[in-house]
Amino acid sequence: MKTYFSLDENFEKIIRNTLKNDITNIKPISTGWTNIVFEVETDKGNYFFRFPRDDFWSRTIVKDYEFSQFIYGKTDFNTVKLNLYFDNSRPFSVHKKIEGDVLADKMDNLSQSDIANISSDIAKFMYQLHNVPFNKNEIFKTNNIGLNLVDFLDELLNYHVDPQDKQFWNYPIFSQKPKNCLVHGDLNSSNVLLDENNKVTAIIDLGFAGFGNKYNDIARIIGRCPNSFKNDIINSYEMLSHNNLDYNELDTEIDIWKNIDNSYINYMRKIGIYK
């Protein structure tokens, strides 16, 4: 049975059957290779619909839904609260748009004070997430996809990336430290939203989220921000945790993430998503 969607589907029909609001516009959003995405304008606000492109992302979208339900309201920051729907047993997600500007679009024009405040907020989100009490069985009902970040990434790259692009396998697979906390898994500058005062208003896109350790998230965000963020994020996290970070561990994981990103980019170029 097919578990995912193709570009030739009647998405307008699915969207209109799902939303009971008056729809004024449906526009496709180009976001890459994970999901087919539409922003839907209605009389009660805008919504995002995500339709998975293949079986892996179909299973991921269920994981994303389950994690977002569990984590919602457990930090000081807004996170997307997904709704999960099915079309002929194929899952797709819907959530109301969170207003804000993407950090990636603004980070080259921020003052040093803004950088310090944003870094402090990012560190606070990570620290709070990493210290949320949890029982694994309370979060995920699914068991058909990697719930540890390392297992999830291993399956992701095996599924999508050519062997010659899997450069990160030349490294140890991330930290050997215990997987003892919840992690965002893909905390990068495109997943941080800012308000009009350049304060962090929301953290989005929890599809990679699961179990790991703090270095997975800290290395990810540092590696995807200008170097001017690095010390502020590290210092803020250390102040919150009252512990020093292992800088060798951090630098190793930053390099691993960079190699994984290169693998993604090479793959997306081959399939025509990136030029």
Summary of the structure (lengths in Angstrom):
residues: 275
radius of gyration: 18.6
end to end distance: 33.4
largest distance: 54.0
contacts: 838
relative contact order: 0.14
helix: 46%
strand: 19%
